[in-house]
């Protein structure tokens, strides 16, 4: 798998998915600290300082040819503000994990689907993944539907997955192979 030091921005109908920038810190604080956002994610940031440190770490890693983690901001085209996020983690050769998040005020508008499809494109077309996967906490039925909507297939269930900070939760894993990605309809 060829890793890039920086991922190119991807434009969707409503969003620009791009590498995180320092200017995103306040917008990220606006949604990442909300309970409704945090209840279905593993990496919980509990205060403004933690969110800003996360943004600073993400920015400082850009350009490192050894990095395998890409954190992205989903910028709304109309406002120019980050209203969501995504990540790609290049793992063993040919495998990339993806994940997404969206400001709760923007749920049910199709923006999560735009983020998910853009992440698939980056994983398969830029990182040259052979297989992409994601994990969805069982209570998060919206993300499970999103994974299926973007073409991912259910792989397996894990009844007691360690979700970070000593938490355990049931998780569903979804996957897609490169040949299935290139067979998707546009």
C-alpha positions as CSV (number, residue, x, y, z in Angstrom):
1,X,0.0,0.0,0.0
2,X,1.3,3.4,-0.9
3,X,0.9,5.9,1.9
4,X,0.7,9.6,1.2
5,X,2.1,12.3,3.4
6,X,-1.1,14.4,2.8
7,X,-4.5,13.4,1.5
8,X,-6.1,15.6,-1.2
9,X,-9.4,17.3,-0.4
10,X,-12.5,15.6,-1.7
11,X,-15.6,17.6,-2.7
12,X,-19.0,16.1,-2.3
13,X,-22.4,17.7,-3.0
14,X,-22.5,19.6,0.3
15,X,-19.1,19.1,1.8
16,X,-15.3,19.4,1.4
17,X,-13.5,16.6,3.2
18,X,-10.0,17.7,3.9
19,X,-7.2,17.3,6.4
20,X,-7.8,19.0,9.7
21,X,-6.5,22.5,10.1
22,X,-5.8,24.5,13.2
23,X,-8.8,26.7,12.5
24,X,-11.1,23.7,13.0
25,X,-10.6,23.5,16.7
26,X,-13.5,25.7,17.8
27,X,-15.9,24.1,15.4
28,X,-14.8,20.6,16.6
29,X,-15.3,21.7,20.2
30,X,-18.9,22.7,19.2
31,X,-19.9,19.2,18.3
32,X,-17.3,16.7,19.7
33,X,-18.1,17.5,23.3
34,X,-21.8,17.0,23.0
35,X,-23.2,13.9,24.8
36,X,-25.2,12.9,21.7
37,X,-22.0,12.9,19.6
38,X,-19.9,11.1,22.2
39,X,-22.2,8.3,23.1
40,X,-21.4,6.2,20.0
41,X,-17.6,6.9,19.6
42,X,-14.6,5.2,21.1
43,X,-12.3,8.3,21.3
44,X,-14.1,10.6,23.7
45,X,-12.7,14.1,24.3
46,X,-14.2,15.5,27.4
47,X,-13.2,19.2,27.3
48,X,-12.1,22.0,25.1
49,X,-8.4,21.5,25.9
50,X,-8.6,17.8,24.8
51,X,-10.3,18.7,21.5
52,X,-7.7,21.4,20.8
53,X,-4.9,19.0,21.7
54,X,-6.3,16.4,19.3
55,X,-6.5,19.0,16.5
56,X,-2.9,20.2,17.2
57,X,-1.7,16.5,17.1
58,X,-3.5,15.9,13.9
59,X,-2.0,19.0,12.2
60,X,1.5,18.3,13.5
61,X,1.5,14.7,12.0
62,X,0.6,16.0,8.5
63,X,3.5,15.6,6.1
64,X,5.1,12.7,8.1
65,X,5.8,10.0,5.5
66,X,5.5,7.4,8.2
67,X,2.0,8.2,9.4
68,X,-0.8,5.8,8.9
69,X,-3.6,7.8,10.5
70,X,-5.4,10.5,8.6
71,X,-7.9,12.7,10.5
72,X,-10.2,14.8,8.3
73,X,-12.6,17.7,8.7
74,X,-15.9,17.7,6.9
75,X,-16.4,21.3,6.0
76,X,-19.8,22.5,4.9
77,X,-19.5,24.3,1.6
78,X,-22.0,27.1,2.4
79,X,-20.7,28.1,5.8
80,X,-17.0,27.1,5.5
81,X,-17.3,25.5,8.9
82,X,-16.3,22.0,10.0
83,X,-19.5,20.2,10.8
84,X,-18.1,16.7,11.0
85,X,-15.0,14.6,10.8
86,X,-13.6,11.3,9.5
87,X,-10.6,9.2,9.8
88,X,-8.7,6.6,7.9
89,X,-6.2,4.2,9.6
90,X,-4.0,2.3,7.2
91,X,-3.3,-1.1,9.0
92,X,-1.8,-4.3,7.8
93,X,-1.0,-4.1,4.1
94,X,-4.0,-3.4,2.0
95,X,-6.4,-2.8,4.9
96,X,-7.9,0.6,6.0
97,X,-10.2,1.3,8.9
98,X,-12.6,4.2,8.4
99,X,-14.9,6.1,10.7
100,X,-17.0,9.2,10.7
101,X,-18.8,11.7,12.9
102,X,-21.2,14.5,12.4
103,X,-22.5,17.5,14.4
104,X,-25.8,16.3,15.9
105,X,-27.7,19.3,14.5
106,X,-26.8,18.0,11.0
107,X,-28.0,14.4,11.5
108,X,-30.6,13.0,9.1
109,X,-29.6,15.3,6.2
110,X,-27.5,12.8,4.2
111,X,-24.2,14.4,5.2
112,X,-22.9,11.3,7.0
113,X,-23.4,9.4,3.8
114,X,-21.4,12.0,1.9
115,X,-18.6,11.6,4.5
116,X,-18.7,7.8,4.3
117,X,-18.6,7.7,0.5
118,X,-15.7,10.2,0.4
119,X,-13.8,8.1,3.0
120,X,-14.3,4.9,0.8
121,X,-13.0,6.8,-2.2
122,X,-9.9,8.0,-0.3
123,X,-9.2,4.6,1.1
124,X,-9.5,2.7,-2.2
125,X,-8.3,5.3,-4.7
126,X,-5.6,7.2,-2.7
127,X,-4.4,4.7,-0.1
128,X,-4.9,1.8,-2.5
129,X,-6.7,-0.4,0.0
130,X,-7.8,-3.8,-0.9
131,X,-10.3,-4.0,2.0
132,X,-11.9,-1.3,4.1
133,X,-13.7,-1.9,7.3
134,X,-15.5,0.1,10.1
135,X,-16.8,-0.7,13.5
136,X,-20.2,0.5,14.7
137,X,-21.4,0.4,18.3
138,X,-24.6,-1.6,18.4
139,X,-26.8,1.2,19.8
140,X,-25.7,3.4,16.9
141,X,-28.3,2.2,14.4
142,X,-27.9,5.3,12.2
143,X,-24.2,4.5,11.5
144,X,-25.1,0.8,10.9
145,X,-27.6,2.0,8.2
146,X,-25.0,4.4,6.8
147,X,-22.4,1.6,6.5
148,X,-24.9,-0.5,4.5
149,X,-26.1,2.5,2.5
150,X,-22.5,3.2,1.2
151,X,-22.2,-0.5,0.2
152,X,-20.4,-2.0,3.2
153,X,-21.5,-5.6,4.2
154,X,-21.9,-6.9,7.7
155,X,-18.8,-8.9,8.6
156,X,-19.3,-10.0,12.2
157,X,-20.5,-9.0,15.7
158,X,-18.4,-8.7,18.8
159,X,-20.5,-8.8,22.0
160,X,-18.0,-7.2,24.4
161,X,-15.6,-4.9,22.4
162,X,-13.2,-2.7,24.4
163,X,-14.2,0.8,23.3
164,X,-11.6,2.8,25.2
165,X,-11.4,4.3,28.7
166,X,-12.3,0.9,30.2
167,X,-15.7,0.8,28.4
168,X,-17.0,-2.4,26.8
169,X,-19.8,-2.4,24.3
170,X,-21.3,-4.7,21.6
171,X,-19.9,-3.7,18.2
172,X,-20.8,-4.6,14.6
173,X,-18.1,-4.8,12.0
174,X,-18.7,-3.9,8.3
175,X,-16.4,-4.3,5.4
176,X,-16.0,-3.7,1.6
177,X,-13.5,-5.2,-0.9
178,X,-11.9,-3.1,-3.6
179,X,-13.7,-5.0,-6.4
180,X,-17.1,-4.2,-4.7
181,X,-16.1,-0.6,-4.4
182,X,-15.4,-0.3,-8.2
183,X,-18.7,-2.1,-8.9
184,X,-20.8,0.5,-7.0
185,X,-23.3,2.7,-8.9
186,X,-22.7,6.4,-9.0
